[in-house]
Amino acid sequence: MTDAATLHAGAAPAGRLIDMDMQRACEEFLKQEAEYLDDRLFAEWFELLDPAIIYEAPVRTARENWDGTGISTTAFYLKEDYASIEMRVKRLRSRYAWSESPATRTRRIVSNVRVTLHDGDPSLVAARSNLAVFCHRGDGAHPQILTAERFDAIRIGTGVSRLVKRTAILDATVLGLESLSIFI
């Protein structure tokens, strides 16, 4: 098991401020990413990923307070790389995405974006954000809601910025979805 500080190991100490242009660029990147995913523009979203992407969502379990956070280091809802994400994106655009037919209608709310310098790589920034994804399936009247805290490493460029690493810590121990077929 691990804790949030370990997941955000690349982040500089909170006291090291980042300039406002970099903060704004990072926030705009996260908004654009959410828009692409909500609009099901998966090819455009895929262009935002670095070829070295690590994209994961570890399993959370309920633990007693003295037994750690319950965030697994060995079990994952998602553990993807560039090739596996590319395959998922291609499948989502085909007739063989059975779990996404009919498609899940999503609306992402990204908030509390905190950006710091990345300790390990000066070309990256470390961004920590909160996420709520409202998922509507079929004719259901009420959405299923996933909430998470995300720990990202982002390369902010003058032209195109790229997501290099994402670890999404879901708040629920039981997802309540038939499948986790969306990107978070």
Salt bridges, closest charged atoms under 4 A:
ASP21 OD1 - ARG24 NH1 3.23
GLU28 OE2 - LYS31 NZ 3.24
GLU33 OE2 - ARG166 NH1 2.74
ASP38 OD2 - ARG107 NH1 3.73
ASP38 OD1 - ARG108 NH1 2.60
ASP50 OD1 - ARG155 NH1 2.75
GLU56 OE1 - LYS79 NZ 3.18
GLU80 OE2 - ARG88 NH1 3.11
GLU100 OE1 - ARG40 NH1 3.39
GLU100 OE2 - ARG137 NH1 3.31
ASP119 OD1 - ARG16 NH1 3.38
GLU149 OE2 - ARG114 NH2 2.71
GLU149 OE2 - ARG128 NE 2.56
ASP152 OD1 - ARG166 NE 2.80
